[in-house]
Amino acid sequence: MSERVPAVERWLAWRYLATRQREGFVSFIAIVSMIGVALGVATLIVVLSVMGGFREQLIGRLIGMNGHIVVTAREGMVKATSDLLEKLRATPGVKTLRLTLERQALLSANGQTRGAIVRGVRLEDLTSREIITKGIVDGQLGGFDVRRGVVMGQWLRQALNIRVGDHFSIVTQKMGEGGAVAPRYADYELLATFITKRYEFDQSLVFVPLRMLQEDLEYDRQTVSSIDLELTDPNAAPAIAAAIRANLKRDDLKIADWQALNARFMGALQVERVMMFIILSLIVLVAAMNVVASFTMLVRVKRGNIAILRTMGAGGGTIVRAFFMAAAGVGLVGTAAGTALGLFICANTATIGRWLGEATASGKGAAEVDFITSMPARIDAVEVLSIVGVAILLSLAAAAYPAWRSTKVEPVEGLRHE
């Protein structure tokens, strides 16, 4: 008999979910509740995955121009000696080193003058930055570090009204005799332009060969502004930075990781992520409340059936488990369907974005259409499991109340209303 009870409970649960003429409205509400749970779960997965994709892009652009760890001097410039570089390279987790010499300067061409950040880099360091190599829109990097050529942001080029191959002047400053500040002029050729989709880079950044900038500023070959370290795992930057501090034991150097350098920005992203999860979880909560309402109504409709089952010897546990399985089944099926729908949309964001782009292209600019068609999505397994877990917990909690209410039906009262 004990082996038949689970089968009976499953049969009862299915019967309670089946549509009948009398309780058809209740079953309709249950179906709507299941659809609501599915849409809520799918929305959570899609929105958080797209936010994760944009977050990954933002971080990529944020640290793409700098290293995961930046070594600078607390005062003045850094001496990139072979001993220091060797110790940094030997640190576990360090992939590459990049030397950087940075100065603020004025750029002058065709009667136009613009402020800019001039960054001296080596050719191999420049070509190793994907944010630059993939963002080249005009020209090429071939002559960099051979000719007196530079690479600058596209918006800065437009502001100066110059084209690839044109020459312009970079004006920096030097300390003259007696402490007087005197301008220093150097002519360069524009070799290429790039777009990173970050205003501060595209509007003001200029890459100059490191050796030439050191000569123009009268620095030796070891003098740089910073040493940028690229890591195999960016998330390990705080731990590796701490290991470098312990290894070098130099008070004259400042070693900072990208998370510490962008703490406010990262904190804002994390707060936005948590708040979005909480807000969108309310969709699933509302659907779960519909499950509570529909199955509470179903208990009232089925009072006679419950009373008959009780008089036939069915225990209260059987009735409770039957209603619990029926109500929980709505939430669990909705959760499974929503998870499948959300993952399907995330896996096909490019196709869906293209359809949306074509549908909304009328009257829109290229930037708006490109934003839709290039919408990123990064599926985080932990995030998806958290969403599924919250949906299941809400579904089970919603199923508990109607199941408990079914135990309150007395056989005499139930049969009286039949």
C-alpha positions in Angstrom: 0.0 0.0 0.0 2.8 2.3 0.8 4.2 1.9 -2.7 0.8 2.9 -4.2 0.5 6.1 -2.2 3.0 8.2 -4.3 1.3 7.1 -7.5 -2.1 8.1 -6.0 -0.8 11.5 -5.0 0.7 12.1 -8.4 -2.7 11.1 -10.0 -4.6 13.4 -7.7 -2.1 16.3 -8.4 -2.7 15.8 -12.2 -6.4 15.6 -11.7 -6.3 18.9 -9.8 -4.4 20.5 -12.6 -6.7 19.2 -15.4 -9.2 21.6 -16.7 -12.9 20.9 -15.9 -16.0 22.9 -16.8 -16.6 23.9 -13.2 -13.1 24.9 -12.2 -11.8 25.9 -15.7 -11.1 29.5 -14.5 -8.9 28.2 -11.7 -6.9 26.1 -14.1 -6.6 29.1 -16.5 -5.1 31.2 -13.7 -2.7 28.3 -12.9 -1.6 28.3 -16.6 -1.2 32.1 -16.5 0.9 31.8 -13.3 3.1 29.2 -15.0 3.7 31.5 -17.9 4.4 34.4 -15.5 7.0 32.3 -13.7 8.6 31.4 -17.0 8.7 35.0 -18.3 10.1 36.2 -15.0 12.9 33.7 -15.0 13.7 34.3 -18.7 13.7 38.0 -18.1 16.1 37.7 -15.2 18.5 35.5 -17.1 18.5 37.7 -20.3 18.8 41.0 -18.5 21.5 39.9 -16.1 23.4 38.2 -18.9 23.2 41.3 -21.2 24.3 43.4 -18.2 27.2 41.0 -17.7 28.2 41.3 -21.3 28.2 45.1 -21.2 30.0 45.0 -17.9 32.7 42.8 -19.5 33.0 45.2 -22.4 33.2 48.2 -20.1 35.9 46.6 -18.0 37.8 45.5 -21.2 37.8 49.1 -22.4 38.6 50.4 -18.9 41.7 48.3 -18.5 42.5 47.8 -22.2 44.6 50.9 -22.3 46.3 50.2 -19.0 47.6 47.1 -17.2 45.9 44.9 -14.7 48.6 46.0 -12.3 50.3 49.4 -12.6 53.7 50.1 -11.1 54.5 53.8 -10.6 56.8 55.9 -8.5 55.5 57.6 -5.4 57.5 60.7 -6.5 58.9 61.5 -10.0 59.6 58.8 -12.6 60.2 55.0 -12.5 63.6 53.6 -13.4 62.8 50.5 -15.3 66.0 48.7 -14.5 66.7 45.1 -15.8 66.6 43.8 -12.2 63.2 45.3 -11.5 61.8 44.1 -14.8 63.1 40.6 -14.2 61.5 40.4 -10.8 58.2 41.5 -12.2 58.3 39.0 -15.0 59.2 36.2 -12.6 56.0 36.8 -10.6 53.5 34.0 -11.0 50.5 35.0 -13.1 52.2 37.9 -14.9 51.8 37.5 -18.7 53.6 40.6 -20.2 55.1 43.9 -19.2 54.6 47.2 -20.9 56.6 50.4 -20.4 54.8 53.7 -20.6 55.9 57.3 -20.6 53.0 59.7 -20.4 52.8 63.5 -20.6 50.2 66.1 -21.1 50.8 68.2 -24.3 49.3 70.5 -26.9 48.7 69.3 -30.5 48.8 72.0 -33.2 47.8 71.6 -36.8 46.0 73.7 -39.5 45.5 76.5 -37.0 43.8 74.1 -34.5 45.1 73.5 -31.0 43.9 70.7 -28.8 45.0 69.4 -25.4 46.0 65.7 -25.4 47.7 62.9 -23.4 50.9 61.8 -25.2 51.8 58.2 -24.3 55.2 56.8 -25.3 55.1 53.0 -25.9 57.1 50.4 -27.6 55.8 48.9 -30.9 55.3 45.5 -29.4 53.4 46.9 -26.5 51.1 48.9 -28.9 50.4 45.9 -31.2 49.6 43.7 -28.2 46.7 45.8 -27.2 43.6 44.4 -28.9 41.6 47.5 -28.1 43.9 49.4 -30.4 44.6 46.8 -33.2 40.9 45.9 -33.5 39.9 49.6 -33.4 42.1 50.9 -36.2 39.8 52.8 -38.7 42.4 54.5 -40.9 46.1 53.9 -41.7 48.4 51.2 -40.2 50.9 50.6 -37.5 53.7 49.5 -39.8 55.8 52.7 -39.6 55.5 53.1 -35.9 58.8 53.2 -34.0 60.6 53.7 -37.4 59.4 57.0 -38.6 58.4 59.9 -36.3 54.9 58.7 -36.5 52.0 58.6 -34.0 48.7 56.9 -33.6 45.8 58.9 -32.2 42.1 58.7 -31.5 39.7 59.3 -34.4 37.8 62.1 -32.7 41.0 64.0 -31.9 42.1 63.7 -35.5 38.8 65.2 -36.6 39.2 68.0 -34.1 42.6 68.8 -35.6 41.3 68.5 -39.1 44.2 66.3 -40.3 44.5 63.0 -42.2 46.8 60.1 -42.2 50.2 61.2 -43.6 49.8 64.8 -42.4 52.4 66.3 -40.1 51.6 68.3 -36.9 53.4 69.6 -33.8 53.4 68.3 -30.3 54.2 71.0 -27.7 55.4 69.9 -24.3 57.3 71.8 -21.7 60.8 71.8 -20.2 62.5 73.5 -17.3 65.0 76.1 -18.5 67.7 77.8 -16.6 66.6 79.5 -13.4 63.5 77.3 -13.2 61.7 79.0 -16.1 59.2 76.9 -18.1 59.9 76.8 -21.8 57.9 75.1 -24.6 59.4 72.2 -26.4 58.3 71.5 -30.0 58.4 68.2 -31.9 57.0 67.4 -35.3 55.3 64.0 -36.0 53.4 62.3 -38.8 50.0 60.8 -38.3 50.2 57.0 -39.1 46.8 55.7 -38.0 43.7 56.4 -36.0 41.6 54.3 -33.7 38.2 54.2 -32.1 37.8 52.5 -28.7 34.2 53.9 -28.0 35.5 55.6 -24.8 35.4 59.4 -25.0 38.6 60.0 -23.0 40.7 57.8 -25.2 39.3 58.7 -28.6 39.3 62.4 -27.9 42.6 62.9 -26.3 45.0 60.0 -26.5 48.1 59.9 -28.7 50.6 57.0 -28.9 54.2 58.0 -29.7 57.3 55.8 -30.0 58.8 55.5 -26.5 62.4 55.9 -27.6 61.5 59.1 -29.5 59.5 60.6 -26.7 62.3 59.9 -24.2 64.7 61.7 -26.5 62.3 64.7 -26.9 61.9 65.0 -23.2 65.6 64.4 -22.6 65.1 61.2 -20.5 67.4 58.2 -20.6 66.1 54.8 -21.9 65.2 53.5 -18.4 62.9 56.4 -17.4 59.2 55.8 -17.7 56.0 56.9 -16.0 54.7 53.4 -15.3 55.2 49.7 -15.8 51.9 48.0 -16.8 51.5 44.3 -16.0 49.1 42.2 -17.9 48.0 39.0 -16.1 46.7 35.7 -17.2 43.7 36.1 -14.8 42.6 39.7 -14.3 40.5 38.7 -11.3 43.7 37.7 -9.4 45.1 41.2 -9.7 44.7 42.1 -6.0 46.5 38.9 -4.8 49.3 39.3 -7.3 49.7 43.0 -6.5 50.1 42.0 -2.8 52.7 39.3 -3.8 54.7 41.9 -5.8 54.7 44.3 -2.8 56.0 41.6 -0.5 58.6 40.5 -3.1 60.0 43.9 -4.0 59.8 45.6 -0.6 60.3 49.0 -2.1 58.7 52.0 -0.5 59.5 54.3 -3.5 57.1 52.3 -5.7 53.3 52.3 -5.8 51.7 49.1 -6.9 48.0 49.3 -7.6 45.6 46.8 -9.3 42.9 47.7 -11.7 40.1 47.0 -9.2 41.6 49.4 -6.6 42.2 52.1 -9.3 38.5 51.8 -10.4 37.0 51.0 -7.0 34.1 53.5 -7.4 33.2 52.4 -10.9 33.3 48.7 -9.9 31.3 49.4 -6.8 28.6 51.1 -8.8 28.4 48.2 -11.3 28.1 45.7 -8.4 25.3 47.8 -6.7 23.4 48.0 -10.1 23.8 44.3 -10.6 22.4 43.4 -7.2 19.5 45.9 -7.4 18.5 44.7 -10.8 18.4 41.1 -9.6 16.2 42.1 -6.6 13.8 44.2 -8.8 13.4 41.6 -11.5 12.9 38.9 -8.9 9.7 40.7 -8.0 8.3 39.4 -11.4 8.8 35.9 -10.2 7.3 36.8 -6.8 4.1 38.2 -8.4 3.8 35.0 -10.5 4.3 32.9 -7.3 1.5 34.9 -5.6 -0.8 34.0 -8.5 0.0 30.4 -7.8 -1.0 30.9 -4.2 -4.3 32.6 -5.2 -5.2 30.0 -7.9 -4.6 26.9 -5.8 -6.3 28.5 -2.7 -9.3 28.9 -4.9 -8.9 25.3 -6.1 -8.9 24.0 -2.5 -12.3 25.7 -2.0 -13.6 24.3 -5.3 -12.4 20.8 -4.4 -13.8 20.8 -0.8 -16.3 18.0 -1.7 -13.7 15.9 -3.3 -11.3 16.3 -0.4 -14.1 15.4 2.0 -14.9 12.2 0.0 -11.2 11.2 0.0 -11.0 11.7 3.7 -14.1 9.6 4.4 -12.6 6.9 2.2 -9.6 6.7 4.4 -7.1 9.0 2.7 -4.8 10.6 5.2 -4.2 14.3 5.6 -0.7 13.8 4.4 -1.9 12.4 1.1 -4.1 15.4 0.5 -1.4 17.8 1.4 1.2 16.2 -0.8 -1.2 16.0 -3.7 -1.9 19.8 -3.6 1.7 20.6 -2.9 2.8 18.6 -5.9 0.2 20.3 -8.1 1.1 23.8 -7.0 4.8 23.2 -7.0 4.6 21.6 -10.4 3.3 24.8 -11.9 6.3 26.7 -10.5 8.8 24.1 -11.4 7.6 23.7 -15.0 7.5 27.5 -15.3 11.1 27.7 -14.0 12.3 25.1 -16.4 10.6 26.7 -19.4 11.8 30.2 -18.4 15.4 28.9 -18.0 15.3 27.3 -21.4 13.8 30.4 -23.0 16.3 32.7 -21.3 19.3 30.6 -22.4 18.0 30.4 -25.9 17.7 34.1 -26.2 21.2 34.7 -24.7 22.6 32.2 -27.2 21.0 33.9 -30.1 21.4 37.6 -29.2 23.2 38.3 -32.5 20.3 37.0 -34.6 17.7 38.6 -32.4 19.6 41.9 -32.3 19.8 41.8 -36.1 16.1 41.3 -36.4 15.4 44.1 -33.9 17.9 46.3 -35.8 16.1 45.7 -39.1 12.8 46.4 -37.4 13.9 49.6 -35.8 16.3 50.8 -38.5 13.7 53.3 -39.9 14.5 56.7 -38.7 17.4 55.6 -36.6 21.1 56.4 -37.0 23.8 53.8 -37.5 25.0 54.1 -33.9 21.6 53.2 -32.5 21.2 50.2 -34.9 24.8 49.0 -34.2 24.0 49.2 -30.4 21.1 46.8 -30.9 22.8 44.4 -33.3 26.0 44.1 -31.2 24.2 43.6 -27.9 26.5 41.3 -25.9 25.4 38.5 -23.5 27.7 36.7 -21.0 26.0 33.7 -19.4 27.3 33.2 -15.8 26.6 29.7 -14.6 26.5 30.9 -10.9 24.1 33.7 -11.8 21.8 31.3 -13.7 21.8 28.8 -10.9 21.0 31.6 -8.4 18.0 32.6 -10.5 16.8 29.1 -10.8 17.3 28.6 -7.1 15.3 31.7 -6.2 12.5 30.7 -8.6 12.3 27.2 -7.2 12.2 28.5 -3.6 9.5 31.0 -4.4 7.5 28.2 -6.2 7.8 25.8 -3.3 6.9 28.5 -0.8 3.8 29.4 -2.9 2.8 25.8 -3.0 3.0 25.4 0.8 0.1 27.6 1.7 -2.6 26.0 -0.5 -1.4 22.5 0.6 -1.7 23.6 4.2 -5.2 25.0 3.6 -6.3 21.6 2.2 -5.9 20.1 5.7 -8.4 22.6 7.2 -11.3 21.1 5.1 -13.4 19.0 7.5 -15.3 16.0 5.8 -18.6 17.0 7.3 -18.4 20.6 6.2 -17.1 19.6 2.8 -20.0 17.2 2.1 -22.6 19.6 3.4 -21.8 22.0 0.5 -22.1 19.2 -2.1 
